[in-house]
Amino acid sequence: MIRSFHKTHRLLFVTILLTLLHFGASSIYGQYIAEKAGAEMGHVVAQRLTKAYAGSESSAETSADIYEGMKTQSDEIYERWKTHFFILSLPSGPLLNPFWQSVGNKWIYSPLLAKEISKDQFRIRGKVLDTLARAVNSLSFGLVLYLLLRLRTWRKQRHDLG
């Protein structure tokens, strides 16, 4: 009985440690991806706006064409980073993404558009929601990891007895 308690305690410790490492690593890597993708998209927007401004007298390119060009290039950038975003969001991200989007729309974007919150409040709410989503994702990772390790331990004990 004592031996089983120590194994469970050790299993919980390893799971909690790996969950915290998952949260830290996903935070750092997520920030890196967001900065890289955001910088690329910002560069595209700046290029298109500069081109539109510089050629405003002689260009036949309309604002709709400029917008479509920016959207197309931004979609291409997102496609390049899509796999990274997906891997980072495992295991619960794909399942909970619609929930986080609806919470973001109700709690962040709608109040901002209605001018009920300031830009600083918008940024803080965005960071809180992002951190909460990563924490839930890491907790689900920890739960899955614990169950897998527990199953492995149980099967090993069962094999040793049989």
Residue pairs with C-beta under 8 A, 6 or more apart in sequence:
7 153
11 146
11 149
11 150
11 153
12 146
14 149
15 142
15 145
15 146
15 149
16 142
18 141
18 142
18 145
19 138
19 139
19 141
19 142
19 145
20 138
22 138
22 141
22 142
23 134
23 135
23 138
26 88
26 134
26 137
26 138
27 131
27 134
29 84
29 88
30 88
30 134
33 81
33 84
33 85
33 88
36 81
37 77
37 78
37 81
40 77
41 74
41 77
41 78
44 70
44 73
44 74
44 77
45 70
45 74
48 66
48 69
48 70
48 73
49 66
51 66
52 59
52 61
52 63
52 66
55 61
86 93
86 94
89 97
89 137
90 137
90 141
91 137
91 140
91 141
91 144
92 136
92 137
92 140
92 141
93 133
93 137
96 133
96 136
96 137
100 129
100 133
103 129
104 126
104 129
107 125
107 129
108 122
108 125
108 126
108 129
111 117
111 121
112 119
112 122
117 125
